[in-house]
Amino acid sequence: MNRINDLINEFISISTNPQAEITSFIESTGRGAVGVMPAYSPEEIIHAAGFLPVGIWGGQKSISKARAYLPPFTCSIMQSVMELQLEGAYDILKAVVFSVPCDTLKCMSQKWKGSSPVLVFTHPQNRKIKAASKFLEAEYRILRDKLEEILGVEISELAIQNSIKIYNDNRRTMRDFTNLVADYPHIIDPATRHAVIKARWFMEKSRHTALVRELMSEIRKQPMKPWKGKRAVLTGITAEPDEILQIFKEYGFAVVADDLAQESRQFRIDVPEGNDPFERIAGWWLEFDGCCLATNPLKPRGAMLIEMVGKYKADAVIVCMMKFCDPEEFDYPIYHAQLEKAGIRNLYLEIDQETASFEQMKTRVQSFREIL
């Protein structure tokens, strides 16, 4: 267990203090880092340049300066990102890449106050037609060209193919990890599980893959134990702040699977095979489903959650609803009705990164646990 604890502590350290990991990468490689705004960007193109893609997801922070630039009904991720950039937290980045699938991200791409240049591309939302692939391939080629100009490097198609291989390897490893730890909730609690997944936003992917594989190897040496608590599936954008995950632990909830944009949606499927790297990365977006930011009129998210509950023998779905996230709120009534019809218990929790008091949430989780 000593090695498991060492690895867990490393993931926690990286996820809570990413600047140290980023600085270490810069010093060891002589290259820089490029910021990636939520939620889905072609990190492989950045990785192929030899630079480190870094996820920008805000943080638990009191908001003051950001109020001058964003309306109060902006989601807390964007509020905290604006606050952090005004404080210079992102000045270490060589550029910031924006996808703009929601109105707030469109606004943020225009109001960026950091010193890093902003690169914007558009994900087509009519995703199931051939024209969508052609459009997105062109967007990615333009993004590649702009990155080459800003970073002063050449990004070859061969390098992108190699980066896709590295990223797909990480995606498969992370799926293996989430499947494995569903059977070891006594070792990997909700906050620890989150730290392992979140750390991949700040690490070079092959390094993250190696550490996760080592952790899995050590976990498999441990005996499985009957879990006396409840098993939950999370859905939403993110389950932060970490205090929420600690509440789950306190009241005996194991996170056996998730449908979070910050977590498993990132590695739910691989980039498909093919000869053109831009076509391959575009293909990922066309095949991807189950997120409010990836339009599908068939609304498959409810069916996907029901399947996850059955696969992982979960007792409930916990909805982590990002406050003021319109796309998430529009999806909720549809999949909520589907969960109710299937007889699946579910709990709605409002997520706000600015939250300082969690007593009300503790009461709600405790009551839900007693109901179950």
Secondary structure as UniProt FT lines:
FT   HELIX           2..16
FT   HELIX           18..29
FT   STRAND          33..36
FT   HELIX           43..48
FT   TURN            49..50
FT   STRAND          52..55
FT   HELIX           65..68
FT   TURN            72..73
FT   HELIX           76..86
FT   TURN            87..92
FT   STRAND          95..99
FT   HELIX           103..111
FT   STRAND          118..121
FT   TURN            127..128
FT   HELIX           130..151
FT   HELIX           157..181
FT   TURN            182..183
FT   TURN            185..187
FT   HELIX           190..198
FT   HELIX           199..201
FT   HELIX           205..220
FT   STRAND          230..236
FT   HELIX           242..250
FT   TURN            251..252
FT   STRAND          253..260
FT   TURN            261..263
FT   HELIX           264..266
FT   HELIX           277..287
FT   TURN            292..293
FT   TURN            297..298
FT   HELIX           301..311
FT   TURN            312..313
FT   STRAND          316..322
FT   TURN            323..324
FT   HELIX           326..341
FT   TURN            342..343
FT   STRAND          345..351
FT   TURN            353..354
FT   HELIX           359..371
//
